[in-house]
Every structure is written in C-alpha cells, then in structure tokens.
Amino acid sequence: MTEISAVAQPELGLRQNWWQFSLFTLITLLVGMTIGVERVALPPLAKDAFKVTSILYTISFIAAFGAVKAVLNLVSGRLSDHHGRKTLLLTGWAFGIPFALLIIFAQAWWWVVVANLFLGVNQALTWTMSVTAKIDLVGPVNRGLAVGIDESAGYVGTGLGGFAAGLLVAAFGLRPAPYLLALGVIAIGALVTFGPAAETLPWARAEAGSHASATLAAGTSATPAPAPALGRLAAYMSWQDKSMLAVCQAGLVNKFTDGMVAAIFPIYFLHKGLSLPLIGLLTGVYAWVWGFGQVASGALADRIGRKPPITAGTFFIGGGIAIIAAASARPAWFAGAAVMGAGMALAYPNLITAVGDTAHPAWRGGALGVYRLWRDAGYAVGPLILGIVATLAGLTAALWACSALMAASGLILLLLLHETNPQRRTRKPAWQRDPRLLQP
C-alpha cells in the first residue's frame, strides 16, 4: 500500500508519463515474446515427441490456455482495482516459470496441457495489467493511441519470440532451448516490473477525481459506487449495456479467428501443399500487418471514433478468411492473410479502448477483466468448435464457418454499438443514464 500512495497528484497524459509508458510497453513486448515461443515451438512437439495426430487433441493446449486466461482476466482486473497493477504483474511473471519447466521435462502430452494452464495465468495477469497501466497513465485523451501501442508491442513481441524460438529449434532441437529463452524473458520482465515500473493506481484515482469534479460541475450525481459487485459489473458489461454487449461478443468471435490461425491454418495449408517455411511466412503476414497496424488504428480511433474501425475491421477479418477459403493460389492466400491482419489491427485494440471509454476509472480494471473474460473465452471454445466442423465437414468448411461468424458479429456491432469516444459520443454510457444498474 505504500507504493500506491507514493505518487502525489500525478498528471495524466502520454507525454507527461513517457518513461513509465515506455517501461510498460517493454513489459508488453516481453509478455508477447513468452507466448510467441510457444506458438512456434509447441505444435511440432505434439507430433514429433508425443505422436499426437488428432486435430482436436492437438489443439487441446490452446483450449486449456484460453479457459484459464479468460477466467483469470476477470479475477485479475477486479483484484487490481483494490491491490494495484504491479502486484498482479509480478504474480503473473511467477506463474510463467512452471510453464517453461513443465514443457522442458514433459513425459506425456497432458504435461503440456497443464503447462498451458500456468501460461494462461501468466498471460492473463501480465498482459491485462500492462494494458490497464497504460490506460491509467494517459487518461482519456490519447487512450486509443495508448492501447494501439500496447497491442502492437505485444504482437511484435509475439513475432520476435516465435522467430527466436524457430532459430533455436533449428539449431538445438525442440527442447529445452526455446523454453530456456522463455525463462530468460520472464526473468527480465519480472526485474523491470519489480524495479523501475511504478504502481499506476494513483493515475486512475486522479482521473476518477476529475470525473467527480466534472459531475459536480454539471450538477448531477451520476457516479456509481466505486466498487460495484463483480456479479453486477459482469451483468452490466455482458447484456445491460448494449454497446458493451456488442463489444464483448465481438471480442469473443475475434479470438475464434486467432485460434483458427494457430490451430487450423498450419494443417490446412499443409494439405494445400505449402512448405512449413511458407506457412510460417503466410501466418507472419497476418501477424505483422496486425501488429504494426494497431498504432495507426488507435490514433485513427481517437480522431474519428471507435465504432467505424471496430465494425469495418470485423468485416475485414471475415472477408480475408473468405478470400483464403475461396482461393487456390498463393497470391490470393497471402492477400487474404493481409486483409485479416488489417481487420485485426482496426478492431482488436479499439475494442479494449471502447471498454476504457465506458468504464469509470474506479472500476476500469474490473470492466476490462469482464471484457477479456469474454474475449479470451474465444480461445477456449473457438478452436474446439471449428475443430469439430473441420472433423465433420472438412477444413475448408471450418474457414467458411469462421468467416460467417465474423460477418454476423459485424452486423451486431452495426446495430448495437454506440460511439464511446468521449469527444465524439452523442449519449452517455448506460451506467450514467441509469446509476441503478451498478448499485447493490
């Protein structure tokens, strides 16, 4: 509690807090590197070391990861509102250690599945806290840009971790070298978090104070209780606020796509005759366009609002998948992957920003946790649903199913999502219009 009260009346803003913002961006890069190691090094391990050939059994590690990450997102967001972001970050790094050690010494595939439970906790605590910290620091003005930088750093880190892991696998084999790299990344992240990274709750409380001042100046009393009950907050985010319902469902379906890229794309393109290096390049195009495009996308959303890029991006993702499913030539596949990446760049960071716009600073961590619960549940159920479709009707049918789900999600956004950018919205969030929604 000493650290939380150490900063007196902090200033909000990206420029004012550039050093701390940079540190948390580095932390996000390291979080991404941790997951990147697994994405490249683990699928070959299933076949080569454990003789796993079933599609559903192979993707079980993704489902385990997604289920734990989704639940811990909810818990960590709420805990961070009370105990601070830094403590949760350090706890997350600690959970990364057994993930790497279990895979290094794994004697059966179920060890790998258990390892991914630890990785889910690691990613839920570290990535949730790093993005929440950035939102705390910048305040409402550059929120889209801040989230865009955060997500860009994370997915650039994912690419770097995957590239480094690929080099280590080629030089030293599937184990233990890639996971020794992961342990090194975890150690650096923990040191940066423990050392120069600051607790950012004081910034969130400063923003909450400005909200209270604005409310008094307006002669209203539409500020809810500082800490609404978790069940009440989950109900509000999930269906009582129709804009947040639209955002949560979009995040859920969004992760169907990312899970499909990790679990189904390699098998699909092997069947189409692509080599592993070409498959890596194709999925890399998707990740790089996504990763580098998010900074511009976040800045764009600060100018034109959140709804246009979120909705357009969702339709882009579905369109990119349709291009790949319909095509039979490499140029079209690469074009489809680039369209998918552009769609993710438009939608992914701005969904988080829309939640940050809507939530009161006093319960922002909890609101982000509810959204990320829904979003990362897509990691848990998406690959399983698409895997069943692929088993029953073929891999191409699974791609078309995912494309159709993205199109349906885009239609829901068009109908239900109202603009959330504080400078551009035409109506207040539901909790300000009806404070009873978050009262006990």
C-alpha positions, 0 to 999 in steps of 0.5 A: 500500500505504500507504493500506491500512495507514493505518487502525489497528484500525478498528471495524466497524459502520454507525454507527461508519463513517457518513461513509465509508458515506455517501461510498460510497453517493454513489459508488453513486448516481453509478455508477447515474446513468452507466448510467441515461443510457444506458438512456434515451438509447441505444435511440432512437439505434439507430433514429433515427441508425443505422436499426437495426430488428432486435430482436436487433441492437438489443439487441446493446449490452446483450449486449456490456455484460453479457459484459464486466461479468460477466467483469470482476466476477470479475477485479475482486473477486479483484484487490481482495482483494490491491490494495484497493477504491479502486484498482479504483474509480478504474480503473473511473471511467477506463474510463467516459470512452471510453464517453461519447466513443465514443457522442458521435462514433459513425459506425456502430452497432458504435461503440456496441457497443464503447462498451458494452464500456468501460461494462461495465468501468466498471460492473463495477469501480465498482459491485462495489467500492462494494458490497464497501466497504460490506460491509467497513465494517459487518461482519456485523451490519447487512450486509443493511441495508448492501447494501439501501442500496447497491442502492437508491442505485444504482437511484435513481441509475439513475432520476435519470440516465435522467430527466436524460438524457430532459430533455436529449434533449428539449431538445438532441437525442440527442447529445452532451448526455446523454453530456456529463452522463455525463462530468460524473458520472464526473468527480465520482465519480472526485474523491470516490473519489480524495479523501475515500473511504478504502481499506476493506481494513483493515475486512475484515482486522479482521473476518477477525481476529475470525473467527480469534479466534472459531475459536480460541475454539471450538477448531477450525481451520476457516479456509481459506487466505486466498487460495484459487485463483480456479479453486477459489473459482469451483468452490466458489461455482458447484456445491460449495456448494449454497446458493451454487449456488442463489444464483448461478443465481438471480442469473443468471435475475434479470438475464434479467428486467432485460434483458427490461425494457430490451430487450423491454418498450419494443417490446412495449408499443409494439405494445400501443399505449402512448405512449413517455411511458407506457412510460417511466412503466410501466418507472419503476414497476418501477424505483422500487418496486425501488429504494426497496424494497431498504432495507426488504428488507435490514433485513427480511433481517437480522431474519428471514433471507435465504432467505424474501425471496430465494425469495418475491421470485423468485416475485414477479418471475415472477408480475408478468411473468405478470400483464403477459403475461396482461393487456390493460389498463393497470391490470393492466400497471402492477400487474404492473410493481409486483409485479416491482419488489417481487420485485426489491427482496426478492431482488436485494440479499439475494442479494449479502448471502447471498454476504457471509454465506458468504464469509470476509472474506479472500476476500469480494471474490473470492466476490462477483466469482464471484457477479456473474460469474454474475449479470451473465452474465444480461445477456449471454445473457438478452436474446439468448435471449428475443430469439430466442423473441420472433423465433420465437414472438412477444413475448408468448411471450418474457414467458411464457418469462421468467416460467417461468424465474423460477418454476423458479429459485424452486423451486431456491432452495426446495430448495437454499438454506440460511439464511446469516444468521449469527444465524439459520443452523442449519449452517455454510457448506460451506467450514467443514464441509469446509476441503478444498474451498478448499485447493490 
